[in-house]
C-alpha cells in the first residue's frame, strides 16, 4: 500500500515552498499556470489528498456533524437520517452517526466520543431511557461548551437549543376528529411508546378531540413490553367493544389490523384504524393503513439546515428557536 504523501513532501520534491504548493492546488491566480500544472500533475501521481485534521486545525472546523439517533430500524428515523445526510452533503458537511438503541448510557457515551472527535455540532433525537430518567446533564454540558445542538422529534424543554418538531398533539386530534366525522364513537388509543414525549402529546390530542363530543368514548391500551404486544392487543379487542383505533405508533396500528383479521373483524367496516409514521408497514399492510405522515425526510433536512446555518453564521447572541413541521393525514383503506 502506497504511503500517503504530504504537502511538505510535494513541496520538497518540486523544490517549491509549501505555501506555493498549497496555492497551486487551489489554482490561485498569484501562481503561474506552468507551476500550477506541475503541482497538479505530481499531486495526481501520488493521489494526494489534503489532511482533514490539518485543514480543521487551520479553520477551527471539521465540517463534520454528529448525529445521534435512538434507533434505525424505525422507518421514521431512517428517513430522517436520509434527509440529514442529503442536506449535509449539499453544504459540504459529512456526518458521523451513532445509534443508542434507546439507552441513556449509550447516548452519553456516544455524545462524549463524538465531541472528542471534534464534530462541529450535533443533531439528535432523545433515547427513550433518557426521557424516562429525565436526565440531560450530558447535553447541558455541551451547551456550556458552546457546542451547537439541534434536537428533532423527541425533545426536551430542559435544554436550550434549536428544536425541529411536528405538532403531535394537533396531528392526533385531527386523526380522531376524522374518525368521529366518519361515524366512529367508541375509539381506542393503542400505543407501544407511552413513555415518550411524542406519545404523551398524541394521547392528549386524542382526548382533546374526544372531549368535544359527549357521545364519544375513548379507551386506552398502553403496551409496555413489545414482546407481548400481539397477545395484549388481541385480548384488548376481544374484551372491548370499539369501532375505531388510533395507533400512536406504526407498530400498534399494524398489529391492530393483524389481530382484527385473526378475530374475524372487517377493516374498516367493523373497526377503522389510523396510525402514525408513513412507513413500509403502513403501505404494505392489508388493507393499506391510513396514517399520519410526519414527513421525516423534511424533518431531518430542516434539522441539518438549522444546524449548518448556525455553524456558518455563529454569533454570541444567537437565539434558539423551535420550528414545527406540518403533518399530513394520508387516507387509505383502513378507515372509512
C-alpha positions as CSV (number, residue, x, y, z in Angstrom):
1,X,0.0,0.0,0.0
2,X,1.4,3.4,-1.1
3,X,2.2,5.7,1.8
4,X,0.2,8.9,1.9
5,X,2.1,11.9,0.6
6,X,2.0,15.2,2.5
7,X,2.0,18.8,1.3
8,X,5.6,19.1,2.7
9,X,6.8,16.2,0.6
10,X,5.2,17.6,-2.6
11,X,6.9,20.9,-1.9
12,X,10.3,19.3,-1.3
13,X,10.1,17.2,-4.5
14,X,9.0,20.2,-6.6
15,X,11.6,22.4,-4.9
16,X,8.8,24.9,-4.1
17,X,7.6,26.4,-0.8
18,X,4.7,24.7,1.0
19,X,2.7,28.0,0.5
20,X,3.2,27.9,-3.3
21,X,2.1,24.2,-3.5
22,X,-0.9,24.9,-1.4
23,X,-1.9,27.9,-3.5
24,X,-1.3,25.9,-6.7
25,X,-3.6,23.2,-5.6
26,X,-6.3,25.9,-5.2
27,X,-5.5,27.3,-8.6
28,X,-4.6,30.7,-7.0
29,X,-4.1,33.4,-9.7
30,X,-1.0,34.5,-7.9
31,X,0.8,31.3,-9.2
32,X,1.8,30.9,-12.8
33,X,-0.1,28.4,-14.9
34,X,3.1,26.4,-15.5
35,X,3.7,25.9,-11.8
36,X,0.0,25.0,-11.2
37,X,0.2,22.3,-13.8
38,X,3.4,20.9,-12.3
39,X,1.9,20.7,-8.9
40,X,-1.4,19.1,-10.0
41,X,0.5,16.5,-12.1
42,X,2.6,15.4,-9.1
43,X,-0.4,15.5,-6.8
44,X,-2.4,13.4,-9.2
45,X,0.5,10.9,-9.5
46,X,0.7,10.4,-5.7
47,X,-3.1,10.6,-5.4
48,X,-2.6,13.4,-2.9
49,X,-5.5,14.3,-0.6
50,X,-5.4,17.2,1.9
51,X,-5.1,16.1,5.6
52,X,-8.6,16.8,7.1
53,X,-7.1,17.2,10.5
54,X,-4.7,19.8,9.3
55,X,-7.5,21.6,7.5
56,X,-9.7,21.5,10.6
57,X,-7.0,22.9,12.8
58,X,-6.4,25.8,10.5
59,X,-10.1,26.6,10.1
60,X,-11.2,25.5,13.6
61,X,-13.9,23.4,11.9
62,X,-14.0,19.8,10.8
63,X,-17.1,20.2,8.5
64,X,-18.5,17.2,10.4
65,X,-21.8,16.8,12.1
66,X,-22.5,14.2,14.9
67,X,-25.9,12.6,14.5
68,X,-27.3,10.6,17.4
69,X,-30.5,8.5,16.9
70,X,-32.5,6.3,19.3
71,X,-32.9,3.6,16.6
72,X,-32.5,3.0,12.9
73,X,-34.9,0.1,12.2
74,X,-37.8,2.5,12.6
75,X,-38.7,3.8,9.2
76,X,-39.2,7.3,10.6
77,X,-35.6,7.6,11.8
78,X,-34.2,6.0,8.7
79,X,-35.9,8.6,6.5
80,X,-34.9,11.4,8.9
81,X,-31.3,10.3,8.6
82,X,-31.6,10.3,4.8
83,X,-32.8,13.9,4.9
84,X,-30.0,14.9,7.3
85,X,-27.3,13.3,5.1
86,X,-28.6,14.8,1.8
87,X,-28.7,18.3,3.3
88,X,-25.3,18.0,5.0
89,X,-23.6,16.7,1.8
90,X,-25.2,19.5,-0.2
91,X,-23.5,22.0,2.1
92,X,-20.1,20.3,2.2
93,X,-20.6,18.6,5.6
94,X,-20.1,14.9,6.5
95,X,-22.0,13.1,9.2
96,X,-20.9,10.6,11.9
97,X,-24.0,8.6,13.0
98,X,-24.4,6.7,16.3
99,X,-27.4,4.6,17.3
100,X,-28.3,4.5,21.1
101,X,-30.8,1.7,20.9
102,X,-32.9,3.7,23.4
103,X,-30.2,3.6,26.0
104,X,-29.3,6.7,28.1
105,X,-25.8,5.4,28.9
106,X,-25.1,4.8,25.2
107,X,-26.4,8.3,24.4
108,X,-24.0,9.8,26.9
109,X,-21.0,7.8,25.7
110,X,-21.6,8.4,22.0
111,X,-22.0,12.2,22.5
112,X,-18.8,12.2,24.5
113,X,-17.0,10.3,21.8
114,X,-18.3,12.5,19.0
115,X,-17.4,15.6,20.9
116,X,-13.9,14.4,21.5
117,X,-13.8,13.7,17.7
118,X,-14.3,17.4,17.3
119,X,-17.6,17.4,15.4
120,X,-18.8,20.9,14.8
121,X,-22.3,20.3,16.2
122,X,-25.0,17.7,16.9
123,X,-28.3,16.7,15.6
124,X,-30.1,14.3,17.9
125,X,-33.3,12.7,19.0
126,X,-33.5,11.6,22.6
127,X,-33.5,7.9,23.6
128,X,-36.5,6.5,25.5
129,X,-34.4,5.9,28.6
130,X,-33.2,9.5,28.6
131,X,-36.7,10.7,28.6
132,X,-37.8,8.3,31.3
133,X,-34.9,9.2,33.5
134,X,-35.3,12.9,32.7
135,X,-31.6,13.2,32.8
136,X,-30.0,15.8,30.5
137,X,-26.7,16.7,32.1
138,X,-24.6,15.5,29.2
139,X,-26.5,17.8,26.8
140,X,-26.3,20.8,29.2
141,X,-22.5,20.3,29.3
142,X,-22.4,20.6,25.5
143,X,-24.2,23.9,25.8
144,X,-21.8,25.2,28.4
145,X,-19.0,24.5,25.9
146,X,-21.0,26.4,23.2
147,X,-21.4,23.2,21.1
148,X,-24.4,23.8,18.8
149,X,-27.2,21.3,19.1
150,X,-30.4,20.7,17.2
151,X,-32.9,18.3,18.6
152,X,-35.7,16.8,16.5
153,X,-38.9,14.8,17.1
154,X,-38.1,13.7,20.7
155,X,-37.0,16.8,22.5
156,X,-37.0,18.4,26.0
157,X,-37.5,21.9,27.3
158,X,-34.7,21.3,29.8
159,X,-32.1,22.1,27.2
160,X,-31.9,25.5,25.5
161,X,-31.2,24.6,21.8
162,X,-32.9,24.7,18.4
163,X,-35.7,22.1,18.1
164,X,-37.5,20.8,15.0
165,X,-40.7,19.0,15.8
166,X,-44.1,18.1,14.4
167,X,-47.3,19.1,16.2
168,X,-48.1,15.6,17.6
169,X,-51.0,16.9,19.7
170,X,-52.7,18.6,16.8
171,X,-52.0,15.6,14.5
172,X,-53.7,13.1,16.7
173,X,-56.6,15.5,17.4
174,X,-57.1,15.7,13.6
175,X,-56.9,12.0,13.2
176,X,-59.6,11.3,15.9
177,X,-61.8,14.1,14.5
178,X,-61.6,12.3,11.2
179,X,-62.8,9.1,12.8
180,X,-65.6,10.9,14.6
181,X,-66.7,12.6,11.3
182,X,-66.9,9.1,9.7
183,X,-69.3,7.9,12.5
184,X,-67.0,6.3,15.0
185,X,-68.0,6.7,18.6
186,X,-66.1,4.1,20.6
187,X,-62.5,4.8,19.9
188,X,-59.4,3.1,21.3
189,X,-55.9,4.6,21.6
190,X,-53.2,1.9,21.5
191,X,-49.5,2.6,21.9
192,X,-46.2,0.8,22.5
193,X,-44.3,4.0,23.1
194,X,-46.2,5.5,26.0
195,X,-43.1,6.7,27.9
196,X,-42.0,9.0,25.0
197,X,-42.8,12.7,24.9
198,X,-44.4,12.3,21.4
199,X,-46.8,9.6,22.6
200,X,-47.9,11.8,25.6
201,X,-48.7,14.7,23.2
202,X,-50.6,12.3,20.8
203,X,-52.6,10.9,23.6
204,X,-53.6,14.4,24.8
205,X,-54.6,15.4,21.2
206,X,-56.8,12.3,21.1
207,X,-58.5,13.4,24.3
208,X,-58.9,16.9,23.1
209,X,-60.9,15.6,20.1
210,X,-63.0,13.2,22.1
211,X,-63.9,15.7,24.7
212,X,-65.6,17.9,22.1
213,X,-68.4,15.3,21.7
214,X,-70.5,13.9,24.6
215,X,-71.3,10.7,22.9
216,X,-67.7,9.8,22.1
217,X,-65.8,7.5,24.4
218,X,-62.1,6.9,24.5
219,X,-60.3,3.9,26.0
220,X,-56.5,3.3,26.2
221,X,-54.1,0.4,25.9
222,X,-50.5,1.1,26.9
223,X,-48.3,-1.9,25.9
224,X,-45.1,-1.8,28.0
225,X,-43.4,-5.0,26.6
226,X,-43.2,-5.2,22.8
227,X,-42.7,-8.9,23.0
228,X,-46.3,-9.3,24.2
229,X,-47.9,-6.7,22.0
230,X,-49.8,-9.2,19.8
231,X,-51.3,-11.0,22.8
232,X,-52.2,-7.8,24.6
233,X,-53.9,-6.2,21.5
234,X,-55.8,-9.4,20.8
235,X,-57.1,-9.6,24.4
236,X,-58.0,-5.9,24.2
237,X,-60.0,-6.3,21.0
238,X,-61.8,-9.4,22.5
239,X,-62.8,-7.7,25.7
240,X,-63.8,-4.2,24.4
241,X,-66.5,-3.1,22.0
242,X,-64.9,-0.5,19.8
243,X,-65.4,0.8,16.3
244,X,-62.0,2.6,15.7
245,X,-58.4,2.5,16.8
246,X,-55.8,5.2,16.7
247,X,-52.3,3.6,17.0
248,X,-49.9,6.2,18.4
249,X,-47.1,4.3,16.6
250,X,-46.9,2.3,13.4
251,X,-46.4,-1.0,15.2
252,X,-49.5,-0.6,17.3
253,X,-51.7,0.2,14.3
254,X,-50.3,-2.6,12.1
255,X,-50.7,-5.2,14.8
256,X,-54.3,-4.0,15.4
257,X,-55.1,-4.7,11.8
258,X,-53.5,-8.2,12.0
259,X,-55.3,-9.1,15.3
260,X,-58.6,-7.8,13.9
261,X,-58.3,-10.1,10.9
262,X,-57.5,-13.0,13.3
263,X,-60.6,-12.3,15.3
264,X,-62.8,-12.0,12.2
265,X,-63.3,-8.3,12.3
266,X,-63.5,-6.5,8.9
267,X,-61.4,-3.4,8.4
268,X,-62.7,-0.7,8.1
269,X,-66.4,-1.9,8.2
270,X,-66.1,-3.1,11.8
271,X,-63.1,-1.2,13.0
272,X,-61.4,1.8,11.4
273,X,-57.7,2.1,12.1
274,X,-55.3,5.0,11.8
275,X,-51.6,5.0,12.7
276,X,-48.6,7.3,12.8
277,X,-45.5,7.2,10.6
278,X,-46.0,6.6,6.9
279,X,-43.6,3.7,6.7
280,X,-43.4,0.3,5.0
281,X,-45.8,-1.3,7.4
282,X,-48.5,1.3,6.5
283,X,-48.0,1.0,2.8
284,X,-47.9,-2.8,2.7
285,X,-50.5,-3.8,5.3
286,X,-53.8,-5.2,4.2
287,X,-55.8,-3.1,4.0
288,X,-53.3,-0.3,3.5
289,X,-53.1,1.9,6.6
290,X,-54.5,5.4,6.9
291,X,-51.6,7.2,8.6
292,X,-50.3,10.5,9.9
293,X,-47.2,11.3,8.0
294,X,-44.6,13.3,9.9
295,X,-42.6,14.0,6.7
296,X,-39.5,12.5,8.3
297,X,-37.1,13.3,5.5
298,X,-38.2,17.0,5.6
299,X,-37.8,17.0,9.3
300,X,-34.2,15.7,9.1
301,X,-33.3,18.0,6.3
302,X,-34.6,21.0,8.2
303,X,-32.7,20.0,11.3
304,X,-29.5,19.9,9.2
305,X,-30.3,23.3,7.6
306,X,-30.8,24.9,11.0
307,X,-27.5,23.5,12.4
308,X,-25.5,24.3,9.4
309,X,-26.8,27.9,9.3
310,X,-25.8,28.2,12.9
311,X,-22.3,26.8,12.3
312,X,-21.7,29.0,9.3
313,X,-23.1,32.2,10.8
314,X,-22.2,31.9,14.5
315,X,-22.8,34.9,16.8
316,X,-22.6,35.1,20.6
317,X,-26.1,36.5,20.7
318,X,-27.7,33.6,18.8
319,X,-31.3,33.0,19.8
320,X,-32.6,29.4,19.8
321,X,-35.9,28.6,18.3
322,X,-38.4,25.8,17.9
323,X,-39.8,25.1,14.4
324,X,-42.9,22.9,13.7
325,X,-43.2,20.8,10.6
326,X,-46.8,20.2,9.5
327,X,-48.1,16.7,9.4
328,X,-50.5,15.2,6.8
329,X,-53.3,12.7,7.3
330,X,-52.9,10.2,4.4
331,X,-56.2,8.4,3.8
332,X,-56.1,4.8,2.8
333,X,-58.3,1.7,3.0
334,X,-58.1,1.1,6.8
335,X,-60.5,3.9,7.6
336,X,-63.9,4.8,6.3
